[in-house]
Amino acid sequence: MANALTRACGLLARASLMLAVVGLIGVIVCVQTQVVGRYVFNDTPTWAEALALLLILYVTALGVAVGVRDGGHIGFDSMVAYLPERWRSRCGLLIHALVALFGALMASSGWLWTRLKWGELKPMLGVPEGMDFLPLVIAGVLIVIFSLEQFVALLHGEEVHPAWH
């Protein structure tokens, strides 16, 4: 089961990274559209800045989740490294459990805000305001999944390899 979970999470992480890259390209296109509109046509499109800001939320959410999987989040490795092996493993399990709890709380709160704001439209884009909070749900769910993967790998004495390998 651990290998299947790792393969599935690896695919999910790579897909998240690819979506983040597409989102970054979208941000670049939006900003370039703003610049060209402002300085060439003297008519800045109203949607460009709002879409760029929305895309940044999604890119950040995906990046944070993949960072959790790849061990890029803030940790206390220097303190844990001095502990005996048995305690290092326990601390690692605790850390992954707490990160998963954080992800679950993030997803839950994000879902609450997404639902509350879904009925209001963003004036510049005409999409629901709840789309601003949906990245919290996406990142939270991914963080829970990736933390579970790390937890299982630690129990089996395995290492999770970064998504970009």
C-alpha positions as a printed Julia matrix, in Angstrom:
165×3 Matrix{Float64}:
   0.0    0.0     0.0
   2.85   2.39    0.81
   4.25   2.08   -2.73
   0.84   2.68   -4.32
   0.31   5.73   -2.1
   3.75   7.07   -2.98
   3.16   6.58   -6.72
  -0.26   8.26   -6.53
   1.1   11.16   -4.47
   4.05  11.53   -6.85
   1.67  11.83   -9.8
  -0.53  14.25   -7.87
   2.48  16.38   -6.9
   3.83  16.48  -10.47
   0.37  17.4   -11.79
   0.17  20.15   -9.16
   3.55  21.49  -10.23
   2.51  21.47  -13.89
  -0.7   23.33  -13.05
   1.32  25.83  -11.05
   3.61  26.43  -14.04
   0.56  26.94  -16.28
  -0.77  29.37  -13.68
   2.51  31.28  -13.62
   2.44  31.52  -17.41
  -1.1   32.87  -17.06
   0.14  35.49  -14.58
   2.89  36.54  -16.99
   0.37  36.85  -19.84
  -1.96  38.92  -17.64
   0.81  41.29  -16.55
   2.08  41.66  -20.13
  -1.47  42.38  -21.27
  -1.69  45.1   -18.65
   1.62  46.65  -19.68
   0.83  46.59  -23.4
  -2.68  47.86  -22.77
  -1.46  50.71  -20.61
   1.58  51.9   -22.56
   0.73  50.97  -26.15
  -3.05  51.39  -26.34
  -3.56  53.68  -23.34
  -6.42  51.37  -22.34
  -5.65  48.88  -19.56
  -7.93  45.83  -19.55
  -9.8   45.75  -16.24
  -9.75  41.96  -15.95
  -5.98  41.47  -16.27
  -4.94  42.5   -12.75
  -7.85  40.68  -11.09
  -7.11  37.47  -12.99
  -3.38  37.7   -12.18
  -4.17  38.05   -8.47
  -6.56  35.09   -8.6
  -4.0   32.94  -10.42
  -1.35  33.8    -7.82
  -3.61  32.34   -5.12
  -3.84  29.02   -6.98
  -0.14  28.9    -7.85
   0.78  29.56   -4.22
  -1.65  26.93   -2.93
  -0.25  24.27   -5.24
   3.32  25.24   -4.43
   2.72  25.1    -0.68
   1.17  21.64   -0.91
   4.01  20.25   -3.01
   6.46  21.9    -0.6
   4.92  19.9     2.23
   5.35  16.67    0.25
   8.92  17.46   -0.68
   9.9   18.55    2.83
  10.25  22.21    1.93
   8.18  23.48    4.85
   9.59  24.99    8.01
  10.91  22.34   10.35
  13.09  21.86   13.38
  15.48  19.4    11.77
  18.47  20.83   13.59
  16.94  20.12   17.0
  15.55  16.71   16.01
  18.89  15.6    14.54
  20.44  15.52   18.02
  17.84  13.11   19.39
  18.27   9.33   19.45
  16.87   7.53   16.37
  13.79   6.29   18.23
  12.86   9.82   19.26
  13.68  11.29   15.84
  11.15   8.93   14.29
   8.52   9.82   16.87
   9.09  13.54   16.37
   8.8   13.05   12.61
   5.47  11.26   13.05
   4.25  14.03   15.35
   5.32  16.73   12.9
   3.53  15.05    9.98
   0.41  14.51   12.1
   0.39  18.2    13.09
   0.93  19.32    9.49
  -1.97  17.08    8.42
  -4.14  18.62   11.14
  -3.18  22.09    9.9
  -4.1   21.05    6.34
  -7.45  19.69    7.51
  -8.22  22.92    9.37
  -7.16  24.93    6.35
  -9.41  22.91    4.03
 -12.33  23.11    6.43
 -12.05  26.88    6.95
 -11.44  27.45    3.25
 -14.56  25.45    2.38
 -16.61  27.52    4.83
 -15.43  30.78    3.24
 -15.8   29.39   -0.28
 -19.43  28.52    0.4
 -20.15  31.83    2.12
 -18.71  33.94   -0.71
 -19.8   31.83   -3.7
 -22.94  33.9    -4.24
 -21.04  37.19   -4.64
 -19.43  37.99   -7.98
 -16.04  39.6    -8.47
 -16.79  42.82  -10.36
 -13.77  42.71  -12.67
 -14.04  39.03  -13.63
 -17.67  38.07  -13.14
 -16.7   34.9   -11.26
 -17.72  34.01   -7.69
 -15.78  35.64   -4.85
 -15.56  32.16   -3.36
 -12.91  31.34   -5.96
 -10.5   33.38   -3.82
 -10.91  30.86   -0.99
 -11.03  27.65   -3.03
  -7.19  27.46   -3.14
  -7.26  27.02    0.66
  -9.44  23.95    0.2
  -7.24  22.55   -2.56
  -4.01  23.15   -0.64
  -5.49  21.83    2.6
  -6.64  18.57    1.02
  -3.31  18.1    -0.74
  -1.41  18.83    2.49
  -3.44  16.16    4.32
  -2.76  13.63    1.55
   0.94  14.43    1.33
   1.34  14.41    5.12
  -0.32  11.01    5.25
   2.15   9.82    2.62
   5.07  11.12    4.69
   3.62   9.51    7.83
   3.25   6.1     6.15
   6.71   6.33    4.59
   8.25   7.12    7.97
   6.46   4.15    9.55
   7.89   1.87    6.84
  11.37   3.41    7.04
  11.13   4.72    3.48
  11.93   8.11    1.99
   9.61  10.22   -0.16
  11.45  11.52   -3.22
  10.78  15.07   -4.44
   8.17  15.51   -7.15
  10.56  16.96   -9.71
  12.72  13.78   -9.91
